[in-house]
């Protein structure tokens, strides 16, 4: 089992001999067969950490170890055999098709000459199969959708066959189905290939569902590591993303807006329909509490408010606002 770890790692940038430290004294551990989500506010150092682990930036201080070997002391080829990195930026190579792009992942094995052996070609095809792009291997890169292109870049990392795969915002610029598809794919790959997969993302809801572990970065310094649910229960997400305008809703794993309060209401009934009713009520400024003067019973097909049966959310909100004007809350 391969292990990546950091020892008292400080990351940041050097400008004119002066170190700008973003995060310091990081002691982290990443093990095989895990999908880890790197989450934090803008400016907390997510991309800087990934680039440092990948060897693209030098640490300000401390060490990065792979199986107890200092990563910085490895040759460029040894680094490329241990870590692959999928960047956010689009990669366009004129006249390159999907197979060509994925085959670049084999360069550490053929001394960067570009001559593919039969084993190299097999690895490339297997990587394409894992991301379900083998039927498009002769398509040009510039003909692909953003989601297809991202799968190709993941296939390239798989063809590189490193124990560690790093991805910087792999779901950026993708629509919802492709965001979900990429996260599910990465979760499956971590568990079926035994690779360590570390990705940065702003997709908190997807990361909470797909990641085995979360590295939660604070812009004030430090990283909390743990199973997503443990970080939720400890209040870590609310502390990290504290704001006057929104809060982390521990009930559903999403951010909720802080709406101006209009009134209070009690809600009961069909669980699924209650969930969506509460969303509509919050948007309208109503807080759900027990034993409020105004009560809504949610059935399988209607809302019962003040003994009146209503058949749409819009009508329910209108009726509630009318009653609220004549009810002391």
MARLO-302054 format. One record per residue (C-alpha): residue in three letters; x, y, z. Coordinates in steps of 0.25 Angstrom, whole numbers, plus 5000, padded with zeros to 4 digits. Last residue first. Example, Ala and Ser with C-alpha at 12.3 -4.5 7.8 and 13.67 -1.06 7.14 Angstrom:
# MARLO-302054
ser505549965029 ala504949825031 
//
This chain:
# MARLO-302054
unk481351425060 unk480151505061 unk479251475050 unk478451565040 unk479651595030 unk480151455032 unk478851395027 unk479051465014 unk480451425013 unk480151285016 unk479051285005 unk480051334995 unk481151234999 unk480151124998 unk479651164984 unk481151164979 unk481351034986 unk480250964978 unk478950894982 unk478350954994 unk477350895004 unk476851005014 unk476750965029 unk477651085032 unk478651025023 unk478550885017 unk479650865006 unk479350764995 unk479650634988 unk480350534997 unk479950625009 unk480750745015 unk480050795028 unk480350945030 unk480151015043 unk480151165046 unk480151195061 unk481451125063 unk481551005071 unk482850955066 unk483751035057 unk483951055042 unk484451195039 unk483751275028 unk484551375020 unk483951345006 unk485251265002 unk485151195015 unk483651155012 unk484051104998 unk485151015004 unk484250965015 unk483250925005 unk484350844998 unk484750765010 unk483250755014 unk482950685001 unk483950575003 unk483550555017 unk482050555015 unk481450625028 unk481750735037 unk482050885036 unk481950995047 unk482051135043 unk482851265047 unk482951395041 unk483551495031 unk485051465035 unk486051525025 unk486751415017 unk488051355021 unk488351265009 unk488651115011 unk489851045007 unk489750895005 unk489950775013 unk488450745015 unk488150755030 unk489550815034 unk489150945026 unk490451015024 unk490151165026 unk489851285017 unk489951435016 unk490551475029 unk491651375027 unk492451265033 unk493051165023 unk494151095031 unk493351105045 unk492051055038 unk492850945031 unk493550895044 unk492250885052 unk492750755058 unk491550675053 unk491950725038 unk493350685040 unk493050555045 unk492050535033 unk493150565023 unk494150465029 unk495350545034 unk496450645032 unk496450785037 unk497450875030 unk498150995036 unk498251145033 unk497351265034 unk496751235020 unk496351095026 unk496550975018 unk495650845019 unk496350725015 unk495150625013 unk495150475013 unk494450365006 unk493950464996 unk492650444987 unk491450494996 unk492150605003 unk492950644990 unk491650654982 unk491050754992 unk492350834994 unk492550854979 unk493650954980 unk494650854977 unk496150814979 unk496450664976 unk497250564983 unk497250414977 unk498150314983 unk498050184974 unk497450054978 unk496950024964 unk495549994968 unk495350084980 unk495950204975 unk495450184961 unk493950174966 unk494050304974 unk494750374962 unk493650324952 unk492550364962 unk493150504963 unk493250514948 unk491850474945 unk491250564956 unk491950684949 unk491550634935 unk490050624939 unk490150764946 unk490850844934 unk492350854934 unk493150984935 unk493950934947 unk493750784950 unk495250744951 unk495550864960 unk497050824961 unk497250674960 unk498350604967 unk498650454964 unk499550364972 unk499950224970 unk500350264956 unk499950184944 unk500250294933 unk499050234926 unk498150264937 unk498650414937 unk498350414922 unk496950354925 unk496650464934 unk497050564923 unk496150484914 unk494950484924 unk495150644925 unk495050654910 unk493750574909 unk493150664920 unk493650794913 unk493050744899 unk493950684889 unk494250724875 unk495550804879 unk496150674884 unk496050604871 unk495250474870 unk496050344868 unk495850294882 unk494350324883 unk493850174885 unk494950164896 unk494350274904 unk493750194915 unk494650254926 unk495250114929 unk495150074915 unk496050194911 unk497050154922 unk497050004916 unk497350064902 unk498550144907 unk499050024915 unk498949934903 unk499650034894 unk500850044904 unk500949894905 unk501049894890 unk502149994891 unk501850134888 unk503050224882 unk502850364888 unk504250384892 unk503950434906 unk504850324912 unk503850214908 unk503250194922 unk503150344926 unk502450374913 unk501250274915 unk500250384919 unk500450454906 unk499750334900 unk498450394906 unk498550514896 unk498950424884 unk497750334887 unk496750454888 unk497250514875 unk498350614873 unk498250704860 unk498550834868 unk498850804883 unk497850874892 unk497950864907 unk496850924915 unk497250984929 unk496850924941 unk498050834942 unk498050674944 unk499350634951 unk500050504951 unk500950464963 unk501850344965 unk502450304951 unk502550454947 unk503350484960 unk504350374957 unk504450424943 unk504750564948 unk505750504958 unk505450484973 unk506050574983 unk504850664984 unk503950544987 unk504650505000 unk504450355001 unk503650305013 unk502650235004 unk502450364997 unk502950475006 unk502750625004 unk503650715013 unk503650845021 unk503850985017 unk503451085006 unk503150964998 unk503550964983 unk502450984973 unk502250894961 unk502550764969 unk501250704969 unk501050724984 unk501350874982 unk500450884971 unk499350824979 unk499650904991 unk499651034983 unk498350994976 unk497650984990 unk498351104997 unk497251175005 unk497051284994 unk495651244991 unk494951165002 unk495251025005 unk495150885000 unk496150774996 unk495350644994 unk496050514996 unk495650384989 unk496350274995 unk496950134990 unk498350164994 unk498650255006 unk498850405008 unk499450465020 unk499550615025 unk500450695034 unk500350835030 unk501250935038 unk500851055029 unk499851105019 unk499851225010 unk501351265013 unk501851385004 unk503351365005 unk504251475001 unk505451454992 unk504951544981 unk503551474981 unk503451334987 unk502051264987 unk501251184997 unk501351055004 unk501851005018 unk501950865021 unk502250815035 unk502350675030 unk501550635018 unk501050495015 unk500750405003 unk500550255005 unk500650134996 unk500050005000 
//
